[in-house]
């Protein structure tokens, strides 16, 4: 998921130069944002496509297919020779990532005890954070290798994508150890699966629209931060003067601060959901995300590199809200609409986020990432307002 953000700026610049194009800062930022937008669109479409397959053919089998999809195309990114090759590979890998979330969330919602779900949501989101930390470790390792003269910088940018192939090995275990859920088997044998249009039928249309709005607005702001934060770090005076590998190391350290904060936030969000319910917990966490973003980016000159890292850690705490969606969204829908509904509502927000990633680039002055992220922070305010209207999961009332 985040391997690309670690090397986006230098790798896209290298691809542009290799293709005979320009590699100015504006060109690199524009192409990098388009690649990230394609990734988010693929994530959204994958949630719908594989989510539907999960409802029709079962959770376990679809889970295997999604992992193979994103592992294979992440690895293939290492062999791109043009920037648009990378765009295609990131789009295709995102299909699998979006599908894996939708299928995995439904599988967990149908297997773990209801009283455990807030903590399972926190643990699952922490596993995501640990995966990002592993990506950071890979990025730091390749920077170290480059600094010792054992590999060129351009080769290290390609090699880091090969790490993405490793999750494919997990599918060997899933085939043996992860059976289809009893709830899905029972529903599949007794009822005809609903069509996608039934998400907008009278029984669930209100829930569908509310969930879509919350996810669309909050994910736009979240992914604006998660992608452009690395450009902000590279643009800081203390980092800008460093060599390429050292700049990448600074980006890795920043992402580590975000992920460590997020791990704390996952269990904070789980505790809030356990005490006050999912709706109130989501409102509180989205409100906190807004306040943290506005405080961190209200000035383009307010913080040093060290201070910026601390703010990244605070922002990371409030990213725990997205773990709540994992357990909250699937039970809002009937069993045979569960993966489709959760995947569609959560991932459709990524299409809006894809647009937002490009828009923030186009409307922010070159280098003024503070301003873009400041305005992105305001988006969490309407997201929190709509979250007041989100129903509690049926089986949690």
VENDA-V159540 format. One record per run of one state. SS is the DSSP state (h for helix, s for strand, l for the rest). FROM is the first residue (numbers start at 1). TO is the last residue. Records with the same first field share a line. If there is no record, write none. Layout:
# VENDA-V159540
SS=FROM-TO, FROM-TO
This chain:
# VENDA-V159540
l=1-2, 19-24, 58-58, 80-82, 110-113, 148-152, 178-181, 191-195, 201-204, 236-236, 241-243, 277-277, 297-304, 319-320, 329-329, 333-334, 364-368, 388-393, 397-397
h=3-18, 25-57, 59-79, 83-109, 114-147, 153-177, 182-190, 196-200, 205-235, 237-240, 244-276, 278-296, 305-318, 321-328, 330-332, 335-363, 369-387, 394-396
